[in-house]
Amino acid sequence: MTELTSLTIAEAREKLTSKAITAVELTDAYLGAIEAANATINAYITVTPDKARAMAKTSDERIAAGKAGALEGIPLGIKDLFATEGVHTQACSHILDGFQPKYESTVTQNLWDDGAVMLGKLNMDEFAMGSSNETSYYGPVINPWKAEGSNHQLVPGGSSGGSAAAVAAHLCAGATATDTGGSIRQPAAFTGTVGIKPTYGRCSRWGTVAFASSLDQAGPIARDVRDAAILLKSMASVDAKDTTSVDLPIPDYEAALGQSVKGMKIGIPKEYRVDGMPEDIEKLWQKGIAYLKDAGAEIVDITLPHTKYALPAYYIVAPAEASSNLARYDGVRYGLRVDGKDIADMYEKTRAAGFGTEVKRRIMIGTYVLSAGYYDAYYLQAQKVRTLIKRDFELAFHAGVDAILTPATPSSAFGIADENLANDPVAMYLNDIFTVTVNMAGLPGIAVPAGLDSKGLPLGLQLIGKPFEEETLFRTAHVIEQAAGKFTPAKWW
């Protein structure tokens, strides 16, 4: 029998249904893999073996009774941003020390209702602020990929680095993730996995620790396009507890796979050809264009003129909302408390000790742009730019474009503590250059692995779609995946 942890969700589902394997066997295989690898990769910050085995046992009983859910017995990893009842939920920050919520996030509840099994909580950048998973209080996650002939440790991307690394290293069958400016798509591209950020409002944000409320959106990271489609179907829902969630029917995304893309119009935006873009990225983009052309899609050049303003506008809007959202962490009711001589001193000491450098930086930027005298000059201007970015996409779609193809990242995975990035936050922020526009416009975007660079590291392409047309993205990404093949790291851990 194939090693159980190498089964995709679709394959595991088939074997569980036919009773070729049990959910307990599958869960034990993953718990064994985590035990063997996690000290090296640092993808999990909390493992829940007892809970996982109990959930798996219940799944086996439901399968035996013919009452299996859509994800019955499938072991998943959960990003530490999602509230899990009675289990460590700290957004990988010291300020939430010891916090175990008494409630479950809507997204994870949906997964458990469909029969999924929780393996544990996954590492991430603190409060989802970062592009390398190096801002976590629990230390960096190590990418399971290494460059050919090199032993140098690489980042898995961020903020969902633990989710991407765990999926790539087969430490879970799939994982939940969130995307505020590229935090699903960039790590997916760095690890040879598939990640989709659905349309804003497709998944409930209730019970998910907030970073920037108008940008945050939950989505899955999986080994292939089919698994991502299966997971999103279960994660998505309308929710009375989140007024930004949208009451639209959730399609069977898996049914879209294998449908023809013949006659579809794929837009290629000229603004995504940035100065100094590595040759590997340009080659990959051309390869993606060729794959879709060969499948019968029509390739058209488009213009998204306000793209160049997206990154600066994003780094005003996101920190502004973060500074507002993170004001609630003050040491009074839960989490870390550092005593002071009075309440103001306690607030200051708690926040100084509890937040990491990057989070403090973004809170200060956000507080500054929202302050009297600067609100109009910065925050208001950024919101106007955001409207123009959204309009660029609307015009392209109105002209008949079905989806837009771009690179997912400006490079392959870089080294841990990379000297060029460690002391230069702006250089680190540039990692989001191809992804932030999608969040600013509230659109769906998927990253799909499409090849390897000259160092043998995975690279991803991004497809951007119309609001709530994730089916089109799955269908198109599946064509690229079929042509490019799948990519798995050579095991060294």
C-alpha positions in Angstrom: 0.0 0.0 0.0 1.2 3.6 -0.7 2.5 5.4 2.3 -0.7 6.8 3.8 0.6 10.3 4.2 1.3 10.5 0.4 -2.4 10.2 -0.4 -4.2 13.3 -1.6 -7.5 14.2 0.0 -9.3 12.8 -3.0 -7.4 9.5 -2.9 -7.7 9.2 0.9 -11.5 9.9 0.6 -11.8 7.0 -1.9 -9.9 4.5 0.4 -11.8 5.5 3.4 -15.2 5.1 1.6 -14.1 1.7 0.3 -12.9 0.8 3.8 -9.4 0.0 2.4 -8.1 2.1 5.3 -9.5 3.5 8.5 -9.5 7.1 9.6 -7.6 6.1 12.8 -4.9 4.5 10.6 -4.6 7.6 8.5 -4.5 9.9 11.5 -1.9 7.8 13.2 0.3 7.9 10.0 0.2 11.7 10.1 0.8 11.9 13.8 3.9 9.7 13.3 5.1 11.9 10.4 4.7 15.0 12.6 6.6 13.4 15.5 9.4 12.5 13.1 9.7 15.8 11.3 8.3 18.7 13.3 11.4 19.3 15.4 13.2 20.1 12.0 10.5 21.9 10.1 8.7 23.6 13.0 5.3 23.7 11.1 3.2 22.8 14.1 3.2 24.8 17.4 0.7 22.5 19.0 -0.2 18.9 18.1 -3.5 17.5 19.4 -3.0 13.7 19.2 -5.8 12.7 21.7 -8.3 15.0 20.0 -7.2 13.7 16.5 -7.6 10.1 17.5 -11.0 10.6 19.1 -12.3 12.5 16.0 -10.9 9.8 13.7 -12.6 7.1 15.8 -15.9 9.0 15.4 -15.3 9.3 11.7 -14.8 5.5 11.4 -18.1 5.0 13.2 -19.9 7.4 10.8 -18.3 5.7 7.7 -19.5 2.3 9.0 -23.0 3.7 9.6 -23.1 5.1 6.0 -23.2 8.7 7.4 -19.9 10.0 6.2 -19.5 13.8 5.6 -17.7 15.4 2.7 -14.3 15.3 4.6 -14.9 12.3 6.8 -11.7 11.1 8.4 -9.4 13.6 6.5 -6.6 14.9 8.9 -6.0 18.7 8.6 -3.7 21.2 10.1 -5.2 24.5 11.3 -3.4 27.9 11.0 -3.0 29.4 14.5 -5.3 32.4 13.5 -8.4 30.3 13.7 -10.1 29.9 17.1 -10.3 26.2 18.1 -12.3 25.5 21.2 -10.0 24.6 24.2 -6.9 24.6 22.0 -4.0 27.0 21.8 -5.1 30.0 19.6 -2.5 32.8 19.8 -1.8 34.1 16.3 1.8 33.0 17.1 2.1 36.1 19.4 3.4 36.3 22.9 0.7 38.8 23.8 -2.0 36.0 23.6 0.0 33.7 25.9 -2.1 30.8 27.2 -5.2 31.8 25.3 -7.6 28.9 24.7 -10.9 30.1 23.3 -14.3 28.8 24.6 -15.6 28.9 21.0 -14.8 27.6 17.5 -14.3 29.7 14.4 -17.0 29.3 11.7 -14.5 27.9 9.1 -13.1 25.2 11.4 -16.6 24.3 12.7 -17.7 23.8 9.0 -14.7 21.4 8.6 -15.5 19.4 11.7 -19.2 19.3 10.7 -18.0 17.7 7.4 -16.0 15.1 9.4 -12.4 16.4 9.2 -9.9 15.5 11.9 -7.7 18.2 13.6 -4.0 17.3 13.9 -3.0 20.6 15.6 -2.2 24.3 15.1 0.2 25.5 12.5 2.9 28.1 12.8 2.6 31.5 11.1 3.9 35.0 11.1 2.8 36.9 14.2 -0.8 38.2 13.7 -0.3 37.2 10.0 2.1 40.1 9.5 5.0 38.8 7.3 6.1 37.2 4.1 8.6 34.6 5.4 7.2 33.1 8.6 10.1 34.6 10.5 8.1 36.9 12.7 6.4 34.1 14.7 7.0 34.0 18.5 7.6 30.3 18.0 10.5 30.6 15.6 10.7 30.3 11.8 9.2 27.5 9.8 11.7 25.7 7.5 10.7 25.1 3.8 10.8 21.4 3.0 12.4 22.4 -0.4 16.2 23.0 -0.7 18.1 24.4 -3.7 20.0 21.8 -5.7 23.4 21.1 -4.2 22.7 23.4 -1.3 22.0 22.6 2.4 20.9 26.2 3.1 17.5 26.5 4.9 14.8 28.4 3.0 11.7 30.2 4.2 8.3 28.7 3.3 6.8 32.2 2.7 4.2 33.9 4.9 2.1 34.4 6.7 0.7 30.9 6.2 4.2 29.3 6.2 3.3 26.6 8.6 0.3 25.6 6.5 2.3 25.5 3.3 5.3 23.6 4.8 3.0 21.0 6.5 1.2 20.3 3.3 4.4 20.1 1.2 6.1 17.9 3.8 3.0 15.6 4.0 2.4 16.5 7.7 -1.3 17.0 7.0 -3.6 16.2 4.1 -4.5 19.9 3.7 -4.5 23.0 5.8 -6.5 26.2 6.5 -4.8 29.5 5.8 -5.6 33.2 5.5 -4.7 35.8 3.0 -4.6 39.5 3.6 -2.1 40.6 1.0 -0.8 37.2 -0.4 -0.5 35.1 2.7 -2.0 32.0 1.0 -0.7 32.4 -2.5 2.9 33.4 -1.8 3.7 30.4 0.6 1.9 28.1 -1.8 4.2 29.3 -4.6 7.3 28.9 -2.4 6.4 25.3 -1.5 5.0 23.8 -4.7 1.5 23.6 -3.3 -1.9 25.0 -4.4 -3.4 27.9 -2.5 -6.6 29.8 -3.2 -7.8 33.1 -1.7 -11.5 33.1 -2.4 -13.6 36.3 -3.0 -13.9 38.5 0.0 -17.0 37.3 1.8 -16.9 33.7 0.5 -15.7 32.4 3.9 -16.8 33.7 7.3 -14.2 35.7 9.2 -15.9 35.0 12.6 -13.6 33.4 15.1 -10.5 34.2 13.0 -8.1 36.6 14.7 -8.3 39.9 12.8 -5.4 41.6 11.1 -7.0 43.9 8.5 -10.8 43.3 8.4 -11.5 44.6 4.9 -8.7 42.5 3.4 -8.6 39.2 5.4 -10.0 36.1 3.8 -9.7 32.4 4.7 -8.8 29.7 2.2 -7.1 26.4 1.8 -3.6 25.2 1.0 -3.5 21.8 -0.6 -1.4 19.4 -2.6 -3.3 19.8 -5.8 -6.1 21.8 -7.4 -8.7 19.0 -6.7 -7.9 19.0 -3.0 -8.1 22.8 -2.8 -11.6 22.6 -4.5 -12.7 19.9 -2.0 -11.5 22.0 1.0 -13.0 25.3 -0.1 -16.4 23.7 -0.6 -16.4 22.8 3.1 -14.8 26.0 4.4 -17.1 28.5 2.6 -20.5 29.5 4.1 -22.7 32.4 4.8 -22.6 33.3 8.5 -25.0 35.5 10.5 -22.1 36.2 12.9 -20.1 37.9 10.0 -22.0 40.5 8.2 -19.4 40.6 5.4 -20.0 37.0 4.5 -22.1 36.7 1.3 -25.3 34.7 1.0 -24.7 33.0 -2.4 -24.9 29.3 -3.2 -21.6 27.5 -2.8 -21.0 25.5 -6.0 -19.4 22.0 -6.2 -16.0 23.4 -7.1 -14.7 19.9 -7.8 -17.2 19.5 -10.7 -15.4 22.4 -12.5 -12.2 20.4 -12.9 -11.7 18.8 -16.3 -14.0 21.3 -18.1 -12.6 22.8 -21.2 -11.1 26.3 -21.3 -11.6 26.5 -25.0 -12.8 30.0 -26.0 -12.0 31.5 -22.6 -10.2 34.8 -22.7 -7.1 35.0 -20.5 -5.7 38.5 -19.8 -2.0 39.2 -19.5 -1.4 42.5 -17.7 1.6 44.4 -18.9 2.1 46.1 -15.5 3.2 42.8 -13.9 6.4 42.9 -16.0 8.4 44.6 -13.2 12.0 45.9 -13.5 14.6 43.3 -12.6 12.2 40.4 -12.7 14.2 37.2 -12.8 14.4 35.4 -16.1 13.0 32.2 -14.5 9.7 34.1 -13.6 9.3 35.5 -17.2 10.0 32.0 -18.6 7.4 30.4 -16.3 4.8 33.0 -17.3 5.4 32.3 -21.0 5.1 28.6 -20.2 1.7 29.2 -18.5 0.5 31.2 -21.4 1.5 28.4 -23.8 -0.3 25.8 -21.6 -3.5 27.7 -21.8 -3.2 28.6 -25.5 -2.6 24.9 -26.2 -5.8 24.1 -24.3 -7.8 26.5 -26.6 -7.9 29.6 -24.5 -7.5 33.0 -26.2 -4.6 35.1 -24.8 -5.2 38.9 -24.7 -3.0 41.7 -23.5 -4.7 44.0 -20.9 -3.7 47.0 -18.8 -4.2 47.5 -15.1 -2.8 51.0 -14.9 -3.1 51.5 -11.1 -1.1 48.4 -10.2 2.0 50.4 -9.3 0.1 52.1 -6.5 -1.2 48.9 -5.0 1.7 48.1 -2.7 2.0 51.6 -1.1 -1.8 51.8 -0.7 -2.0 48.4 0.8 0.8 49.2 3.3 -1.4 52.2 4.5 -4.8 50.4 4.6 -3.6 47.2 6.2 -1.5 48.7 9.1 -4.3 51.3 9.7 -6.8 48.5 10.2 -4.3 46.4 12.2 -3.6 49.3 14.6 -7.4 49.5 15.3 -7.9 45.7 15.6 -4.8 45.1 17.8 -5.8 47.9 20.3 -7.9 45.2 22.2 -4.7 43.4 23.3 -3.9 45.2 26.5 -3.3 42.6 29.2 -6.6 43.2 31.0 -8.9 40.2 30.3 -6.8 37.5 28.7 -3.3 36.7 27.4 -0.1 38.2 28.6 0.0 40.7 31.5 3.1 42.5 32.6 2.4 44.4 35.9 3.1 48.1 36.1 2.8 50.8 38.7 -0.6 51.8 37.3 -3.0 50.7 34.5 -1.4 52.9 31.8 2.1 51.5 32.8 0.6 47.9 32.7 -0.8 48.6 29.1 2.6 49.9 27.9 4.7 47.1 29.5 2.3 44.4 28.3 2.2 45.6 24.7 6.0 46.3 24.6 6.7 42.7 25.8 3.9 41.0 23.9 4.2 42.3 20.4 7.2 41.5 18.1 9.1 44.0 16.0 7.1 43.7 12.8 3.8 44.0 14.6 4.9 47.0 16.5 6.2 48.6 13.2 2.8 48.1 11.6 0.8 49.3 14.6 2.9 52.5 14.6 2.5 53.1 10.8 -1.3 52.4 11.2 -1.7 54.8 14.1 0.3 57.5 12.3 -1.8 57.3 9.1 -5.0 57.4 11.1 -4.0 60.3 13.3 -5.5 63.8 13.1 -3.9 65.8 10.2 -2.7 62.7 8.4 -5.9 60.7 7.9 -6.9 62.6 4.7 -3.4 62.6 3.3 -2.8 58.9 3.8 -5.7 56.7 4.7 -8.3 58.5 2.6 -6.0 58.7 -0.4 -5.2 55.0 -0.1 -8.9 54.1 -0.1 -9.4 56.2 -3.3 -6.5 54.3 -4.9 -8.1 51.1 -3.8 -11.3 52.1 -5.7 -9.2 52.7 -8.8 -7.5 49.3 -8.6 -10.9 47.6 -8.3 -12.1 49.6 -11.3 -9.1 48.5 -13.4 -10.2 44.8 -12.9 -13.8 45.6 -13.5 -13.0 47.2 -16.9 -10.8 44.2 -17.9 -13.6 41.8 -17.0 -16.2 44.0 -18.7 -14.2 43.8 -21.9 -14.7 40.0 -21.9 -11.7 38.7 -20.0 -12.6 35.5 -18.0 -9.4 35.3 -15.9 -6.0 37.0 -15.5 -2.7 35.2 -15.5 0.3 36.6 -13.6 3.3 35.3 -11.7 2.6 34.5 -8.0 5.9 35.8 -6.6 8.8 37.9 -7.8 11.3 35.0 -7.0 11.5 31.5 -5.6 11.9 30.9 -1.8 14.8 32.9 -0.2 17.0 32.0 2.7 16.1 32.2 6.4 17.5 35.4 7.9 18.4 36.6 4.4 20.7 39.6 4.9 19.1 41.6 2.0 15.7 41.3 3.6 16.2 40.9 7.4 17.0 44.6 7.9 15.0 46.0 5.1 11.2 45.8 5.7 10.5 47.5 2.3 12.4 44.7 0.4 10.4 42.1 2.3 7.1 43.9 1.5 8.0 43.7 -2.2 7.3 39.9 -2.0 3.6 40.8 -2.1 3.9 42.9 -5.3 1.9 40.4 -7.5 -0.7 39.5 -4.8 -1.9 42.6 -3.0 -4.0 44.0 -5.8 -6.3 40.9 -5.5 -7.0 41.7 -1.8 -7.5 45.4 -2.5 -10.1 44.6 -5.1 -11.7 41.7 -3.0 -11.2 39.2 -5.9 -10.5 35.5 -5.9 -6.9 34.4 -6.7 -5.3 31.0 -6.9 -1.6 30.1 -7.0 -0.7 26.9 -8.8 2.8 25.3 -9.1 3.9 25.6 -12.7 7.6 24.7 -12.8 11.0 24.8 -11.1 13.6 27.6 -11.3 17.3 27.1 -12.3 18.0 26.2 -8.6 15.4 23.4 -8.7 13.0 25.4 -6.5 9.2 25.6 -7.1 7.6 28.6 -8.8 3.9 29.4 -9.0 1.6 31.2 -11.4 -1.4 33.2 -10.2 -4.9 33.3 -11.8 -7.2 36.1 -10.8 -10.9 35.8 -11.4 -14.2 37.7 -11.3 -16.0 38.0 -7.9 -17.4 34.6 -6.8 -16.2 32.8 -9.9 -13.8 30.5 -8.1 -15.0 27.7 -10.4 -13.3 29.4 -13.3 -10.0 29.6 -11.4 -10.2 25.9 -10.4 -10.9 24.9 -14.0 -8.1 27.0 -15.5 -5.6 26.1 -12.7 -6.3 22.5 -13.3 -5.3 22.9 -17.0 -2.0 24.4 -15.9 -1.5 21.6 -13.3 -2.2 18.9 -15.9 0.4 20.4 -18.2 3.1 21.2 -15.7 2.7 18.2 -13.4 3.0 18.1 -9.6 6.1 19.0 -7.5 7.2 17.3 -4.3 10.4 18.1 -2.4 13.1 15.4 -2.0 12.8 14.2 1.6 15.8 15.3 3.8 14.1 15.8 7.1 
